[in-house]
Each structure stands twice: as C-alpha cells, then as structure tokens.
Amino acid sequence: MGRRTTLPHPWRDLAKSAGGVLKLADALGVNYRTIENWGKGSVPQSEAVRDYVAAFAYRRGIVVQWGAPRRRCKAAA
C-alpha cells in the first residue's frame, strides 16, 4: 500500500474513483508525481489535458471546475 496523499477536489475524487493516485496516473498515461503536481497547482495543465481529465471525470460522475468535456477520449470509455 502506498503512502497517503492529500489532493484537493477534483484530483482527490478522481484518484479515489481510479483506485489510488498510481492507478489514476496509469489511466491518464502520466507519472504519479504529475498528478500530485497538478493537484498542488505547481504545474499548470494545458487545455488538451484539461479536456482529457474532464472526460475521465465526467464518465465517473465527478464534476471538475474547468467544465465538461468537449470531446470523447479513450480514458472516458
């Protein structure tokens, strides 16, 4: 079991729905540190990343602050 990570909404909810930060990172195709940095706000996301994450969240019933997805992606399936 990994160490406990404190992430803000929606990252915390996304990680919980995916089964943890590592599984969320695998599902999004990024390193777990990237998820932590996005959650902290120390690394900004591009608009494409925001759309991808929004689609992932939308399929899991999680509302993200930056809006609903404009297109479908593999993570949303």
C-alpha positions as CSV (number, residue, x, y, z in Angstrom):
1,M,0.0,0.0,0.0
2,G,1.3,3.5,-0.9
3,R,1.6,6.5,1.3
4,R,-1.4,8.6,1.9
5,T,-1.6,11.6,-0.4
6,T,-3.7,14.8,0.2
7,L,-5.1,16.2,-3.0
8,P,-7.7,18.8,-3.5
9,H,-11.0,18.3,-5.3
10,P,-11.3,17.1,-8.1
11,W,-8.0,15.2,-8.0
12,R,-8.8,13.5,-4.7
13,D,-12.1,12.2,-6.1
14,L,-10.5,11.1,-9.3
15,A,-7.8,9.2,-7.5
16,K,-10.4,7.6,-5.3
17,S,-12.5,6.5,-8.2
18,A,-9.5,5.1,-10.1
19,G,-8.3,3.2,-7.0
20,G,-5.4,5.4,-6.0
21,V,-3.0,8.0,-7.4
22,L,-0.9,5.4,-9.1
23,K,-3.9,3.9,-10.9
24,L,-5.1,7.3,-11.9
25,A,-1.7,8.2,-13.3
26,D,-1.7,4.9,-15.2
27,A,-5.2,5.6,-16.6
28,L,-4.2,9.1,-17.7
29,G,-0.8,8.0,-19.0
30,V,1.3,10.2,-16.7
31,N,3.7,9.8,-13.8
32,Y,2.1,9.8,-10.3
33,R,4.2,12.9,-9.5
34,T,2.5,14.7,-12.3
35,I,-0.9,14.0,-10.7
36,E,0.4,15.4,-7.4
37,N,1.9,18.5,-9.1
38,W,-1.4,19.1,-10.9
39,G,-3.3,18.7,-7.7
40,K,-1.0,21.2,-5.9
41,G,-1.2,23.6,-8.8
42,S,2.5,23.8,-9.2
43,V,2.3,22.6,-12.8
44,P,-0.4,24.0,-15.0
45,Q,-2.4,21.8,-17.3
46,S,-2.8,22.5,-21.0
47,E,-6.3,22.9,-22.4
48,A,-6.0,19.4,-24.0
49,V,-5.1,17.8,-20.7
50,R,-8.0,19.6,-19.0
51,D,-10.3,18.2,-21.7
52,Y,-8.9,14.7,-21.3
53,V,-9.2,14.8,-17.5
54,A,-12.7,16.3,-17.7
55,A,-13.8,13.4,-19.9
56,F,-12.3,10.9,-17.5
57,A,-14.1,12.6,-14.6
58,Y,-17.4,13.0,-16.4
59,R,-17.7,9.3,-17.0
60,R,-17.2,8.7,-13.3
61,G,-19.8,11.3,-12.3
62,I,-17.2,13.8,-10.9
63,V,-17.6,17.5,-11.6
64,V,-14.4,19.3,-12.4
65,Q,-14.1,23.1,-12.0
66,W,-12.9,23.7,-15.6
67,G,-16.1,22.4,-17.2
68,A,-17.4,19.4,-19.0
69,P,-15.5,17.6,-21.8
70,R,-15.9,18.9,-25.4
71,R,-14.9,15.6,-26.9
72,R,-14.6,11.9,-26.0
73,C,-11.3,10.2,-25.3
74,K,-10.0,6.7,-24.5
75,A,-9.9,7.4,-20.8
76,A,-13.6,8.3,-20.9
77,A,-14.6,4.9,-22.3
